[in-house]
Each structure stands twice: as structure tokens, then as C-alpha cells.
Amino acid sequence: MHAPSKGFTLVEVMVTVVVAGIIAAIALPSLSSWYDRARADSEIRKIQDVLKFARNQAFSYGAIVEVCPNNNSDCGTDWSKGILVRFQNSKEILKVIDSFNKNDALKVGSNNIAFRSDGLADAATTFVYCPNNKSSGSKSLSLSSTGLIKTADDDLSCQ
């Protein structure tokens, strides 16, 4: 008498591997776009937190606090290199945000943002963060001259 074997045949294993491969091939592109959207969402939240921090510091210390692109602990022109928060008159650095993903783009309406001691911003501007430098999946943030910081439209262009 022959006892039934326990396990899988080679054909069953091969069919399972092929089906798993097909499912993975279908799922990977959507996972990549999901990762891009999650990164954009995380980075725009980081920018929002920096702006709130700068506004609060200006109000708390009764001083003008500026937010600008980081260029080796000084204000520059390329926002993708990071963000610098400092007191305007003393140049004392309050916070530094490191550079963003090198494949992504960040478009900002102005080169320098200043918050006055009453919490008002010197000008309204918009931040648009584009993962992989593409409009699809981009996130944006608007800053009004009253100092209101809020998320804005998605899928805007960084060009």
C-alpha cells in the first residue's frame, strides 16, 4: 500500500510562481505612484510645519523671521536645496531643513518670505512640490499675506 504524499507537485509550484509574478507586475507601477504621492504629501507637510514654526517664532519673539532657500546656512535662490529659517536682523538661524529628493521639483512664488511680529507675511505665495518633476501627484501649499497657511490644489505644474 502506498501512502499519499504530502506536499506540492512541481507543476503546482510553477503555476503559483507565475501567478504571483503576474500580480506583482501589475501591482508595481501603482506602488511606485503611491510612493511618489506619499513622498509629496510628506514633504509639503514638512514645508507647512516650517512656515508655522517661523510664524510662531516671529510672533513669540516680536521680531521679523525670514524663510528662504538654504544655501550653506545663508539665503540662496534654489528651494530644492532646503529651507532656512532665521531672524532677519541678527541672522541667527532658528531651523534648517535639508534638501529635498533630487528627482523632485519645488516651485515657490518668491525667493524670500518674512513673517512680521504680528504674524503677517510680507507677501502671499504658493509652494508646489512635484515628485519626479511631474504635475501628476504634485501637492501645493498656499501662504496668504495674513499668515494663513493651508493646503491648496493638487496636480499643479512645477514649470
C-alpha positions in Angstrom: 0.0 0.0 0.0 1.3 3.4 -1.0 0.8 6.3 1.4 -0.4 9.6 -0.2 2.4 12.1 -0.4 2.2 15.4 1.5 3.3 18.5 -0.4 3.0 20.2 -3.8 3.9 19.0 -7.2 6.4 20.9 -9.4 3.6 22.0 -11.7 1.6 23.4 -8.8 4.6 25.4 -7.5 5.4 26.7 -11.0 1.8 27.8 -11.6 1.8 29.6 -8.2 5.0 31.4 -9.0 3.8 32.5 -12.4 0.5 33.8 -11.0 2.4 35.7 -8.2 4.7 37.2 -10.9 1.8 38.4 -12.9 0.2 40.0 -9.9 3.5 41.7 -8.9 4.0 43.0 -12.4 0.5 44.6 -12.3 0.9 46.0 -8.8 4.4 47.5 -9.0 3.6 50.6 -11.2 0.8 51.6 -8.9 3.0 51.1 -5.9 5.6 53.5 -7.4 3.0 56.2 -8.0 1.6 55.6 -4.5 5.2 56.1 -3.1 5.6 59.4 -5.1 2.3 60.7 -3.8 3.2 59.8 -0.2 6.6 61.5 -0.5 5.0 64.7 -1.9 2.4 64.7 0.9 5.2 64.2 3.5 7.4 67.0 2.0 4.5 69.5 1.7 3.6 68.8 5.3 7.2 69.5 6.3 7.1 72.8 4.5 3.8 73.7 6.2 5.4 72.9 9.6 8.4 75.1 8.8 6.1 78.0 7.8 4.1 77.6 11.0 7.2 77.4 13.1 8.6 80.6 11.5 5.3 82.5 12.0 5.1 81.4 15.7 8.7 82.5 16.3 8.1 85.9 14.8 5.0 86.3 17.0 6.7 84.9 20.1 9.9 87.0 19.9 8.3 90.1 18.4 10.9 90.1 15.6 10.9 89.6 11.8 11.6 85.9 10.9 12.5 85.1 7.3 12.1 81.8 5.5 14.4 81.3 2.5 16.1 78.7 0.4 19.1 77.2 2.2 22.5 77.8 0.7 25.1 76.6 3.2 23.4 78.4 6.2 22.7 81.5 4.2 19.8 82.5 1.9 20.0 81.3 -1.7 17.7 81.0 -4.6 17.2 77.2 -5.0 14.4 75.9 -2.8 15.2 72.3 -3.7 18.5 72.6 -1.6 16.4 73.0 1.6 14.8 75.7 3.7 16.4 78.1 6.2 14.5 79.9 9.0 16.3 82.8 10.7 15.8 86.1 12.4 16.1 88.8 9.8 18.3 91.3 11.6 20.6 89.1 13.6 20.9 86.3 11.0 20.5 83.9 13.9 19.5 80.5 12.4 16.4 79.0 14.0 15.8 75.9 11.9 17.3 74.3 8.8 15.5 71.7 6.6 17.8 69.6 4.4 17.5 69.3 0.7 14.6 67.5 -0.9 14.7 64.4 -3.2 17.0 65.2 -6.1 14.4 63.9 -8.6 11.7 66.1 -7.3 10.9 69.8 -8.1 9.8 72.5 -5.7 8.4 75.7 -7.2 7.9 78.7 -4.9 6.3 82.0 -5.8 9.1 84.1 -4.1 12.7 83.8 -3.1 12.2 85.1 0.5 9.3 85.1 2.9 9.3 87.2 6.0 6.9 87.0 8.9 6.4 90.1 11.0 5.9 90.2 14.7 2.1 90.4 14.3 2.2 87.1 12.4 1.5 88.6 9.0 3.6 87.6 6.0 5.2 90.2 3.7 3.6 88.6 0.6 1.3 85.8 -0.4 3.0 82.9 -2.2 2.4 79.3 -3.2 4.6 76.2 -2.8 4.2 73.4 -5.3 6.0 70.1 -4.7 6.3 67.8 -7.8 7.5 64.3 -7.3 9.8 63.2 -10.2 9.3 66.7 -11.6 5.8 65.7 -12.8 2.5 67.5 -12.4 0.5 64.4 -11.6 0.8 63.7 -7.9 2.0 67.2 -7.1 0.9 68.8 -3.8 0.7 72.5 -3.1 0.5 74.9 -0.2 -0.6 78.5 -0.1 0.5 81.2 2.2 -1.6 84.3 2.4 -0.4 87.8 3.4 -2.4 87.4 6.6 -0.2 84.5 7.5 -2.8 81.8 6.8 -1.1 78.6 5.7 -3.2 75.9 4.0 -3.0 73.1 1.5 -4.0 74.1 -2.0 -4.8 72.3 -5.3 -3.1 69.1 -6.3 -1.6 68.2 -9.6 -0.3 71.7 -10.4 2.7 72.2 -12.6 6.2 72.9 -11.4 7.2 74.6 -14.6 
